[in-house]
């Protein structure tokens, strides 16, 4: 599977991640196969250096906008400031097997993942290729 994203949006996400010591996070907007926009959000996790939690006010507002004809929330992005751009144990514990996209940024690079259900119903992350426009 491949997902399109503009180089501008991708550079923006990577730049935000590089500018912070804590995990940054936000929403990916668009439709299956195309990330058309992002919405940065505050990380409201109790320990933002090691975890992320998208500000629920931003999340609810984005879903309201989608219901009114705006872009759908198709996933989110977050950073791993001292890690790798692969799902962590914390990511696996908080993910749902709902087909959403997870963009993870680390060391100046972003990778995209999609959640699916494994054979036993557990969450599985599948790597997704980014088509950078």
C-alpha positions as CSV (number, residue, x, y, z in Angstrom):
1,X,0.0,0.0,0.0
2,X,1.1,3.5,-0.7
3,X,-0.1,6.9,0.7
4,X,0.4,10.3,-0.9
5,X,1.6,13.3,1.0
6,X,3.0,16.6,-0.1
7,X,6.7,17.3,0.6
8,X,5.6,20.5,2.4
9,X,3.4,18.7,4.9
10,X,6.1,16.0,5.5
11,X,8.8,18.6,6.1
12,X,6.4,20.5,8.5
13,X,5.9,17.4,10.6
14,X,9.6,16.5,10.7
15,X,10.5,20.1,11.6
16,X,8.0,20.2,14.5
17,X,9.4,16.9,15.8
18,X,13.0,18.2,15.6
19,X,12.2,21.4,17.4
20,X,10.9,19.7,20.5
21,X,12.5,17.5,23.2
22,X,9.1,16.0,24.1
23,X,7.0,13.9,21.8
24,X,5.0,16.1,19.4
25,X,1.7,14.9,18.0
26,X,-1.2,15.9,15.7
27,X,-3.8,14.6,13.3
28,X,-3.5,13.3,9.8
29,X,-6.4,14.5,7.6
30,X,-7.6,13.3,4.2
31,X,-8.8,10.0,2.9
32,X,-7.5,6.5,2.4
33,X,-4.4,6.7,0.3
34,X,-3.9,10.5,0.7
35,X,-2.8,12.6,3.6
36,X,-4.1,16.0,2.5
37,X,-3.4,18.1,5.7
38,X,-2.3,17.9,9.3
39,X,-3.5,19.5,12.5
40,X,-0.9,20.0,15.2
41,X,-2.1,19.3,18.7
42,X,-0.8,19.7,22.2
43,X,0.6,16.6,23.8
44,X,-1.4,16.3,27.0
45,X,0.2,13.1,28.2
46,X,1.3,13.1,31.8
47,X,4.8,12.2,30.7
48,X,5.2,13.9,27.3
49,X,8.9,13.0,27.1
50,X,8.0,9.3,26.8
51,X,4.3,9.2,25.7
52,X,1.8,11.2,23.6
53,X,-1.8,11.9,23.9
54,X,-3.5,14.2,21.4
55,X,-5.4,17.1,23.0
56,X,-9.0,15.9,23.0
57,X,-10.3,19.4,22.2
58,X,-8.4,19.3,18.9
59,X,-9.5,15.8,18.2
60,X,-13.2,16.5,18.8
61,X,-13.0,19.7,16.7
62,X,-11.4,17.8,13.8
63,X,-14.2,15.2,13.9
64,X,-16.8,17.9,14.0
65,X,-15.2,19.6,11.0
66,X,-15.2,16.3,9.1
67,X,-19.0,15.8,9.8
68,X,-19.5,19.3,8.4
69,X,-17.8,18.4,5.1
70,X,-14.1,18.9,6.1
71,X,-11.4,16.3,5.7
72,X,-11.7,13.1,7.6
73,X,-9.3,12.2,10.5
74,X,-7.4,9.3,9.0
75,X,-4.7,9.0,11.7
76,X,-2.2,10.9,13.6
77,X,1.5,11.6,13.8
78,X,3.9,11.7,16.8
79,X,7.6,11.7,17.4
80,X,10.0,9.4,19.2
81,X,12.7,12.0,20.2
82,X,15.2,9.4,21.4
83,X,14.0,6.4,19.6
84,X,13.2,5.0,16.2
85,X,10.4,5.6,13.7
86,X,8.9,2.3,14.5
87,X,5.9,1.6,16.8
88,X,7.0,1.3,20.4
89,X,5.5,-1.0,23.1
90,X,3.5,2.1,24.3
91,X,2.2,2.6,20.8
92,X,1.1,-1.0,20.5
93,X,-0.6,-0.8,23.9
94,X,-2.7,2.2,22.9
95,X,-3.5,1.4,19.3
96,X,-6.7,0.1,17.9
97,X,-6.9,-2.3,15.0
98,X,-9.1,0.2,13.1
99,X,-7.1,0.8,9.9
100,X,-5.8,4.3,11.0
101,X,-2.5,5.6,9.9
102,X,0.3,6.3,12.4
103,X,3.2,8.5,11.2
104,X,6.2,8.2,13.5
105,X,9.0,10.7,13.3
106,X,12.5,10.0,14.7
107,X,16.0,11.2,13.8
108,X,14.7,13.5,11.1
109,X,12.8,10.9,9.2
110,X,9.1,9.9,9.1
111,X,7.6,6.5,8.5
112,X,4.0,5.6,8.1
113,X,2.2,2.6,9.5
114,X,-1.4,1.3,9.4
115,X,-3.1,-0.6,12.2
116,X,-4.8,-3.9,11.4
117,X,-6.0,-6.8,13.3
118,X,-3.7,-9.8,13.7
119,X,-4.9,-13.4,13.6
120,X,-5.7,-13.4,17.3
121,X,-7.3,-9.9,17.2
122,X,-4.2,-8.2,18.5
123,X,-3.1,-4.9,16.9
124,X,-0.6,-5.2,14.1
125,X,1.3,-2.3,12.5
126,X,1.9,-2.7,8.8
127,X,4.5,-0.4,7.1
128,X,3.1,1.9,4.4
129,X,5.1,3.5,1.6
130,X,4.9,7.3,1.4
131,X,4.6,8.8,-2.1
132,X,6.0,12.3,-1.6
133,X,4.6,14.8,-4.0
